[in-house]
Amino acid sequence: MVPTATLETVDLLIHARWILPIIPRDKVLKDCSLVINGHTIQDILPTAEAKKRYQADEEYDLGQHLLMPGLINAHGHTAMSLFRGYADDQPLQTWLEQHIWPAEQQWVNPEFVETGTELAIAEMIRSGTTTFSDMYFFPEQAAQAAAKAGMRCQLAFPVLDFPTAWAQDPDEYISKGLALHDDYAGHPLVSIAFGPHAPYTVSDEPLQRIATLAEELQTPIQIHLHETASEVDAALAETGKRPIARLNELGLLSPLSQCVHMTQLNDEDIELLHNTGSNVVHCPSSNMKLASGFCPVAKLQQQNVNVALGTDGAASNNSLNLFAEMQLASLLAKGVSGDATAVDAATALEMATINGAKALGMEDSIGSLEKGKKADLIAIEMSQLEQLPIYNPASQLVYTEMGSRVSHNWIGGRCVLDNYRLQTLHEETLSQKALQWQSHIARD
């Protein structure tokens, strides 16, 4: 027995059957422990050694669990969780123009965004997400909801040419967004990005201004791009240019750029993404549900384009479970490319973790379990019949349903899900709020 005086005291010790750190790639550690002090990972070492070197204020012994970095949902519209199932089985433009935009005009206000964001955060925490990117109206409310829940996020404030409940014109969108950027400068959980909606909803002048401001502030830009064939065809008919080429001419493509969807790409488009260092955010469930097309993930990765994963909003998914997106992304890549080795399990896991961190400009602090990085991690129970036997834990994470087996979730060392129970959100109260909104919207 080692005398207590010789042990170093830390905040948190977590012992687990497996640890999947993501970096190094495709590496699984057995019977190891994470040592967490403050908000960061201090050490990763065999459990037997950890118990000889450390004592903790709080200790978890998760003998049948796997620890891995928290998932990073690189694109969504969190408040749209209150429109889950509202206008299913419609093509994109019909869905937007005849259903979603009119509903948003009628219902979206600060209270709607607050409740919808809380609902989305609860769902994401329960299914293993620790960081999300959001593009929606009233981002002030989303920021407050995320900070209160202890959730890490990037909020891409929207910019459009036309008025909405949040702003009247591009100048007002940008002005409000820059004020929000200042308000949350240096915040430990909330970061702000530019969110021009799409090339077909934002004209050249505001796009050029965003490109200039983003470069000056070193702030990311997230934009829906090449989501459908009709979007590309309309741009070619109107301007003679593919949307991505237009954005490049306006200076909008760079390592700060997060290009969402990208289902309609040719070789020249992919070369442009590679040359500019732009990131792609793949949303497979949403793209399939809206029949938008297939992102050529295997080709992008062959050209060293960083590809992250997003769920999109619950109105077009209808789930925010990033484990489901991992599985679908891998299967789609194999089917589209005709190559069974495309997007293997290790690659799918990278897309949902370190690739998302790179896309958001956060790879130095999150996305993998490494000494000195933020303690954003999840524990997954691996002992259920549906997960047995386990020959390859990484493969099991991607190809079986694991979102429902996330038992614990820590963000910056703070436990936000403890043994399947939410710690920073009240489930019953949130359910009541969501059902109240349903009753209002259903009466319309």
N, C-alpha and C positions, 0 to 999 in steps of 0.2 A: 504494500500500500504506500503510495507516494504521499508524503506530508503535504497538507493543503498549502502551506506557506510557499512551496516551490512551484505551485501552479500559477500561471498567468490568468488573471480574471478578464473575461471579455463579456460582451453583451449577450451573445447568442451562439449556441452550438447546435448544429443539425447533423445528426448521424443518419445515413441512409444506405440501403442495399446497393444502389447504383447512383453515380453522378455522371451526367452527360454534359460536359462543359462547353461543347460546340467548338471551342478552340482549345487544344488541337482538334482538327477535323476527324470525325468518325471515331472518336476516342470515348470509351466508357470506363469509368473508374468503379471498382467494386469495393464495398465495405469501407467507404471513406466518409469524411466529415467536412462540413463547411464551418469556418470560424468567422463570425461577423462582429465587427465592432463599429458602433455608430451606424452610419449609412452604408458602409463599404465591406467588401470581402477582405479579410485579413489573411486567411490561409485556407488551403485545401490539402488534406493529408489523410493517411489511413486512420480509421477510427481508433484503433488500439493506441496509436501514437498520440492522437488528439486528446484522449482521456488522460494520458500521462503528462501532457503539457499545459492543458487549459482547464479552467473551470468557468462556468457561465452563469449569469443572472437568470438566463432562461435556456432550457435545453430540450431538444426534441429527439426522440429515438424512433426513427421511421424505418424499421427493419425490412418492410415489404414495399418500400417506395423508391421511386427514382426522382432525383433532383435535377433540374435543368434551368436554363435561363427563362425568365418570363417571356411570353410571346409578344411580338410587336405587330400590332394591327396598323398597317401603314396607310390605310385609307378608309374613311367611313363618314357617315352623317349621323352622329349619335342620336340627336333628338328625333330623327325619323323613326326611331323604334316605336313611337306612338302611332305610326302609320303602317306598322307591320301587318301585312295581309290586306291592306286597304284597297289596292288596285292590282291584283295579281293577274298574270297571264296576258300581258299586253306588251307590244313592241315598245322600244324606248321612247320614241317621239310621242306616240299616243299616250303612253304611261305618264310622261312628263306634262305634255301640253293640255291633255283633256282631264287628267286626274290629279296628279301631284301638285303642279303649280297652282291650280284653282284651290285645292285644299290648303296649301300653305298660305295663300293669300287670305283665306278665311280664318285659319286657326293659329298660325304661328305667331307667338308673342313671347315675352321673356319667361312667363310661367310654363308655357309649353316646352320651351328649350330646357329649362331647369329640370323638369320632371323627366322628359325624354332622355336627357343626358344621364341622369341618375339611373334610369332603367337600363340604359345601354352599359354603363359602367358596372352595374351589378352583374349583368350577364357576362361581360368580358372577364371580370375578376373570377367568377365561378368557373369559367372555362379556360383559365390559364393566361389571360392577357395581363401584362403589367404596364404596357405603354400603348397609346392609341393616337392616331392622327385623325383630326376632325375638320370638316369643312361645312360650316352651316351658319345660319343667321344668329344674331345675338350671342356671339362668342364670349361676351362678358359673363353670361350666365353659365356657359359651358366651363369656363375657367374656374368660376367659383365652385361649381359642382365637383370638378376634378380635384381641386385643392382640398375641399372638405372631405372627399372620399379617400384622399391619399393616393390618387392615381396619377401616374406620369402621362403627359400628353403633349402633342404639338397641335395647336389650333391654327388652321389656315383660314384667316378671315376672308369671307367671300368678296369678290369684285365682279360686278356685272354692269352692262350698259344701261339697264332698265331699273326702275324703282321696285323696291320690295318693302316689307315691313321694317327692315333694319336701316336702309339708306335709299336715297333718291337717285344718285348718279355716281359714276366712278370716283369723282373727287371726294364725295362724302364717304364712300366705302373705304377708300385709302386713308383718309383723314382719321376715321374712327379706328381703323386697324392699326395705324401708327401710334395712336394714343394708347391702345391696348398693349402694343409692343413695349412702349415705355413703362406702362404700369407693371408689367410682369418681367421686366429686365432683371436677370439674376435670380428669378424664382427657382426654388429647388425642384419643382415638379412641372410647371407650366412654361412652355415656350410658344412663341408666336411666329407664324409664317404667312406669306402672301398666298391667297387662294383665288386667282382668276378662274372663273368657273370653267370656261372652255373657249376655244378659238371662235366658235360661232356665236358666243354671247358677250364677247369683249372685243372692242375695236382696237386698232393699232396704237393710238395715242396712249391709252391707259396701260396697254401691255408694255410699251416702251418705257413708260414711267416706272412700272413695277420692276422691269429688268434693271434699270439704273439704281433704284432704291435698294433692291435685293443685293446687288453687288456692293453698294456702299455700306450696308448694314450687315453683310454676310448672313442674310436671312433666307431660308429656303422658300421655294415657290412650288406649290402643288397645283396641277391643272389636269382636268379631264381631256384626254387627247386620243384621237384616232379610235374612238369607242365603237363606231359603226361604219359600215361601208357608205351609207348615205351621207354621213358627215364629210367623208373624204371626197366623195363624188360632187357634193354641193360646193365645196371649197374649190375644187378644180374647175367647175363650171363658172364660178363667180370670179375667181382670181387667176386661174391657170396654175395655181401652186397647191401642193399638198400642205395640210395644216402644219405639219412639223417643219417643213421648209420655211413657211412664213414665220413661225416662232423663232427659228434660227436667225433669220434675217433681222428680226426685231431685237435680237440679243437675249432671248429668254432661255436658251438652252445652255446649261453649264452643270458642273457637279452639284449646284444648289437646286437643280430642277428635279421634281418628282412627277413623272408622266404617268397618269393613271389610265388603266385599261389597255390601250395599245393593241387592239385586236386586229388592226388593218395595217400591216407593215410589209414593205418590200425590202429588198437588199439595201437600197440606198438609204431608206429610213434607218435601218439598223446600223449602217455605217455612220450615219450622222449622230446617232445616240452614242456610239463608241467614241467617236472623235471629240464630242463635247463633254464626255463624262457624265451624261445625264442618267438618272435612275428611272427604272420602270416599276410601277406598282401593279401587280397582277391580281385581279379580282375574279377568279374563275366562276364561282357560283352565280354572281350577279350577271356576268357576261352570258352564261348559259341560259339563265332564266329569262333574260331579255332578248335572247337570240341575237346577241351583238357580234358574236364571232369568237375566235380563239387566239389568244396571245401566243406567238411562237416562242415560247420560253426556251426551248432547247437551242434554237438559232441565236437568241439573244445571249445566252450564256456561252455559246461557242465563240462569240465575239467579245467576251469579257464585259458585257453590260450587266450592271448590278440589277437584279430582279428581287423585289420584296413582295410581300403578300398583304392583301387587304380584304376585308369582307364586303366593302361598300356598306350602304345603310341597310337596316333591317327591312325597309320597305321594298327592297329589290333583292333580298337574299333567301330567306327571311331570318337568318341566324347570324350571330356574331361570334360563332365558334371557329376559332382559327385552326384548330386541329382538323376540322372538316375541310377547310380550305387547303391545308397541307395535303391531305389525301387526294382531293380532287385535282389539285395542281399537278401532282405526280402522275396520276392516271391519265389526265388530259395530255400532258406532255408526251407520254409514251404513245398514246393513240394518234395524236396529231403528227408526230415525227415518224411513226412506224418503228421506233427504236425502244425496246423494252428496258434499255439501260438509261434512257433519258430521265433526268430529275429523279435520281435514286433517293433513298430515305435520308441520307446525310445532306443532300442538296436541299430537299424539301424543308428539313429542319433549319438549315441555314437561311432559307428564304423567310422563315417565320421569326428569326431571331437576329443574327448578326447582319444579314442583308438589310433587314428593316432598319436596324440601327444606323447602318451606313447611309441609307436613303434619307433618313432624318437628320444626318449629321451628328449622331450621338454614339458612334462606334467606340469612342474612347472611354465611355462610361457605362454602357449597357450592351446587351446582345450576346454576351458570353459570360461564363463563370470564371473569372480570373482575378488574381490578387490585385487590389486597388480599384476594381470596378464597383459600381453601385450594387448593393445586395438586392437586385430584382430577380426573384427566382420563384419557382413553383415546385410543389411535391405532387407526384402522381402515384396513386395506389395501384400496384401492379399484381395484386393477388386474386383478382376476381376471375371466375371461370372463363369469361369472354377474352381474357388476356393470356390464358395458359395454353400450352407451355410457352416459355420464353427462351428462344434461342438467340435472338438478337433484339435487345431492348429498343434500339433506335428504330429498327424496322417496325416493331410493335407500335411505337408512338405514331407512326405515319399511317399504317395500314389497318389499324383497328380503332374503334371509337374511344378516344381517350379524354375528350373534353369533359365528360361527365365524371371522370375519375380523378380530377384535380381536387386534392383534399386541402392543400395549403397554398397560400399565395403571399409572398413578402415583397413589398416595394420600398426600396431604400432601407431595408432592414425592419420595416414595420409590417406586422402581420395583418393583412386585410381580409384573409380567409383562413379560418382556423378549424380544421376538421370538418370541412364543408359548410361552415357557418360564416356568413358575412360579419365583419367586425366594425366596419365604418359606415354601413348603410343599414337601415331598418327595413327588412324584407316585407313585413306585413303592411307598414305604412306606404311603402313604394308601390306595392300591389294595388292598394286602395286608390292611390292617385292615378295609376295607369288605367284602372277600370272606370274611374270618373271621366277621364278624357275619352275613353271609348264610348261612354254613354252620350257625351256631347257630340262627338263626331258622327256616331251612328244615327243620330236624330236628323242630321243634315239631309 
